[in-house]
């Protein structure tokens, strides 16, 4: 189903007369309380892309591995593609976290190949929600330059390809984006405007009772509220929720 093709909707059509495809109405929860709560409580919207940022060492990859495992438990098909680490390293981390449900893996930095293989997985698993998790955006290459040089435009083009793919296939995309030394999101600010949601994981440094806790919050969500802010501890086996505050 190509959800990116809207040429059959006449220009000037009343917004109330547009029929939304049923597949877009079925939000998909991860089953992890703090993740679903941070994204608004109802889950991820098919066709949407979420940018996931966080400070170095905050636990971005750990959280995404736990999420991929949880999506499988919920009946979805999750593909975790890493160009940051080898699959041996990823497997060791998954075993340390005691993941039980598993998920598909990829280890390519070629965004064209990644989306080609993703389309094959979707075709082989009709009726199941597909979730693509990318670690990380800055590692991807669209092949524009034969020398392999990456510019600020490379990340923009790769993210655009991923968002178009998710719209076309009603997939859920979650893309890790690196941060710079100042803790700010790396790359162009255009990246924030290209996605539907932005989740951030930071380390608490001010509140005495919560110093060292990881803080998970959604800073943008086109398809719902931003839910709550969660304070989590991070141990050898993953995260544990210790506090929650309203985002409103």
Secondary structure, DSSP 8 states (H G I E B T S, - for coil): --TT--TTS-TT--GGG----GGGG--B--S-HHHHHHTTSS-B-TT-EEEEEE-TTS-HHHHHHHHHHHHHHTT-EEEEEESSS-HHHHHHHHHHTT--S--EEE---BHHHHHHHHHHHHHHSTTS-EEEEEE-GGG-B-S-STT----HHHHHHHHHHHHHHHHHHT-EEEEEE-B-TTSSB-S-THHHHHSSEEEEEEE--S-GGGTT-EEEEEEEETTS---EEEEEEEETTEEEEEEEEE--
